[in-house]
């Protein structure tokens, strides 16, 4: 039995892995853009609107950065994956939520969790590519560091938003009803 491990991969195998890996992340980014867009539309005018809009813009910019990176690395875009992710985000809206025709109040909480998972995965992507940038001059380490910092900020923003939403939805502040006080009597004996 041959116990020698191959320490390097041939160019074809490496390129295949890169195509799969980056296209999987592009599919995830596509779903994330769609989810962020819908969340922003549904929560216009809410206390969360500004945060969601900022996240939507950044998530869209991050997807564009990934598309540019695929081009820089000569990685073809696998459209069936991006279309599948786009469609998957639409289908995920139909999950049972205890209501027949309306969204449940928990949708924002669950969707915030999904965006956070996406941001965390994106941070891992940038971190991995940053580590590989020493091996491939086509990877711009400065740009990858910038993208990584933004992804980490997004995770923190989503953590904060999640805590706010969870508290508001699951443990809302209930205000005690004011104690009824008897009307004060006025002294009319003067």
Buried (B, 14 or more C-beta within 10 A) or exposed (E): EEEEEEEEEEEEEEBEEBBEBBBBBBBBBBBBBBBBBBBBEBBEEEEBBEBBBBBBEBBBEBBEBBBEBBEEBEBEBBEEBBEBBBEBBEEBEEEEBEEEEEEBBBBBBEBBBBBBBBBBBBBEBBBBBBEEBEEEEEBBBEBBBEBBEBBBBBBEBBEEBBEBBBEBBEEEEEEEEEEEEEEEEEEEEE
